[in-house]
Amino acid sequence: MKKYSLVTIVVITYKRVFLLKQMIESFRKACTYPNLEFILCDDGSDKHIQKEMKKLPFDTFLFGNENCGLGYNTNKGLKEAKGEYIFQIQDDWVVKDEFFERKEDDKNFIEVAIEMFNKKKDVQFLRYTTTKREYKAYKEADVFMIDDRFKAKIYKYNKVGKGYLYSDRPHIKKRSFHRNIGFYKEFVSVPNTERDMGRKFQEQEKVKMGQLEDFFIFRHIGREHSLRDDDKKRDEINKRMLCYG
């Protein structure tokens, strides 16, 4: 009987429970992997919003009492995760309708990623392609095939563009990734959190990342509801930090 490693799904959220409901419903419908743990990390939403979140199908709820920012909110989920692998996603991504039309044996986007990790030991972080621009980017990367269907582009540490480890994009990683790289920078703005993680990645040579080219399946639904401080007029709250795109 095949043994399936535990995968922890860490979902990052703040206030936008109406998007979160769409996200978790879509993900659970799409994901056929049999051994999952779901953790919800909320960054201090109002109590009535947290009450609505508690109705959703998560195993663990990590509620903040105040808004502490993307870095802190993400780290608390990563440190709570029990899985050998961690799938990280924010509350404003859903699976595209076209995904459900794929053949059944082409749908397990988590199992394919784990197989990639097992075959490429130095790869500890895999993103899922979310835009056509990403799909065409980084032509200099090495292309690695699992079999004749699934491929990924593997990037050397010094070929990754600034912000390419951006946590808003759905991705899966080994637990060891953050042991090697470190955790997200806390109590700073979102752009600074992301830039710091990108810098940590580029300054080392031990760990590589890749992009799964055959799972162009996630769609961003939160742009018009963005809370990012660089997308909105910088009022006093947004100046202070700590928002989500």
N, C-alpha and C positions, 0 to 999 in steps of 0.2 A: 504494500500500500504506500502510495507516494506521501512523503512528509512535506507539508507546506509551512515554511517559516512564517512567523508572525510579522505582519506589516501594520504599523500604526499610521492611521490617517490623522494628521494634525491639521485642523481647520482653524484659520485665523479670522476673527470677526470683531466688529465694533459697530454697534447701533443697528446695522442694516439687516434686521431679522427677516424682512420681506425678501431680500436677496439670498440670505442664508437658507431659507426654506427651499428655494428653487435649486440651490447648489446641492444640498444633501440628498434631495429626492432624485435629482439627475444622476449623481454619482453612485448612489446605491443601486439604482436601476441598471446602470451600465457595468458596474464592477462585478465580475463573476469569481474573483479570487476568494477562496474559502476560509482564510484565516486572517481576520482583520480586527483591529481595535480602533475605535473612533474617539478622538479627543477634541473637544471644543475649547478654544482659548478666547475668552472675551476680555476686552480691554476696558472694563469699567462702564459698560452701558447702564442706562437707567434700570432700576429694579423691575419696572413693569416689562421692559424689553427682555431682561434676563429670565423673567417668569415665562415668557413665550418661548425662549430658547430651550428651556427645560422640557418642553413638550416634544422636542425633536429627537431623533434616534441616535444618540451618542452614548458611549459607555462611561465617559468621564467628562465632567464640566469643570473648567477652571475659570471661575469668575473673578475679575478684578473689582476692587472697591473704588478705584479711581483710574483715570486714563494715564497710563505709564508709557505708552508708545509701542511701536511695532517691535522693536528689539526685545524689550522686556516681555511683551505678550507672547512672542514667538518662542523665546527661550524657555518659558515655563512649560510650554507644551512639549518641546524637544526633550527636556529633562525628565518629564513625566512618562514619556513614551517607553513602552516595554518591548517594542518590536525590534527585530534585527535590522529591519528596513523602515524608513519613515517617508511617507508620502505627504508632502506639504502643499496646501492649497488655501487660497483666501475665499471669502464668502461670496465673491461675485464672478465665479466661473461656473459654467455648466457644460455638460457634454453635448456636442452637436447632434442634431437629429439624424444626420447621415450615418453616424456611428452605429446606430441600432440596425442598420441595413446590412452591415458586414456579416460575413459568414461566422458561424459560432466559434470556429477554431482560430479566427483572426481577431477576437475581441478581448483577449486577456492581456490588457496593456500593463498590468503589474507583473504577471508571470514572465512576460517577455523581458521586462527590465531586470528582473532577478536573474534570469538566464544570462543576460548581458554582463551583469556584475560578476557572476560566477566564472565567466570565460575571460573577462578583462579585469584582473585583480586590482590594477591601479586605478580603475575608473570607480569612483565612489559617489558620483552625482550625475543624474540623467534628467534632462528637461524634455518635456513633450513640446513638439512644434506647435505654436499657436498662431503664427502669422505667416503669410507668404514671404515676407521679407526675411524672417528667420529661416525659412526653408531654403532660401537661396544663399544665405550668408555663409561665410567662412569656408570657401571652396578649398582652401589649403588643408583642411582637416583630413585626418585619416578616416576612411569609411570602413566600418566593421560590420560584417554580416553574421547574424545568428544562424540563419539558414537561407534558403533562396527567397524568403519573403520579407524578413525583417532586417533592417539595417539601422545603424546609428553613426553619426559623425563624432569622432573622438578628438577633443581639442587638447593640445599641449598647454601647459600652464601659462606660457607667455604669449599665447595666441588668442586669449579670451579678451574681448572688448570690455571697456569700462561698464560696470553695471550688469554684465551678462549673467551674473548669479542672482539677479533680481528675484526676491522671494515671492513676488506677486504671481509669477508664472508657475503653473502646476509642475511639480518635479518630485522625483523620488531619490532618496540617498541612503547610503549605508549609515548605521549609527556611528561608525568610525570616522565619517566625514568631519563631524564637528569636534571629535577628539583630536584630529590632525590639524584642522583649520582654526578652531575656536568658535565661539558662539557669536550671535549678533551683538553689535554695540548697543548699549541701552541708554535711554534718557537723552537721545538726540533726535533730530528730525528724520523722517523717512529717507530722504536722499542721502544723508550722512550715514545712516545705518547701512544702506545698500552699498555705498561707496567703500565703506570700511570692510565689508565682507569681500567685495571684489578685490580690494588691495591685499587682504590676507591670502586670498587664493593665488593671486599673481606672484606673490613674493615667495612661494614655495614650489618645489618640484616633485614632491612625493605623490600627490593626488592629481588625477585628471578628471575632467568632466566630459559628458557627451550629450548629444541631442538625438532622441528617438525620432527618426524621420518618417516612420510609417504609422504614427499615431497623431495625426493632425486632427485632434478630436475635441479640443476644448475651445469654448467661445466665451469671451469677456462680456458680461452684461452690466457692469457697474460703472462705466465711464461717466454717465450723466449723474450718477450719485456719488461721484468721487469725493473723498474727504481729504485728499492730499493737499498739503500746504503749498505746493507749487502749481496746483491747478485752480485754486480758488483765491479770491482776494484775501490777503493775509491779515485777518483780524487778530485780536489779541490771543485768542485760543490757538489759532493755527500757528501764530508766531512761536508760541510756547513749544509746540511740536506737532503732532504725533498722530499722524492720520493715515488713512488707508485709501489706496487707489482702486 
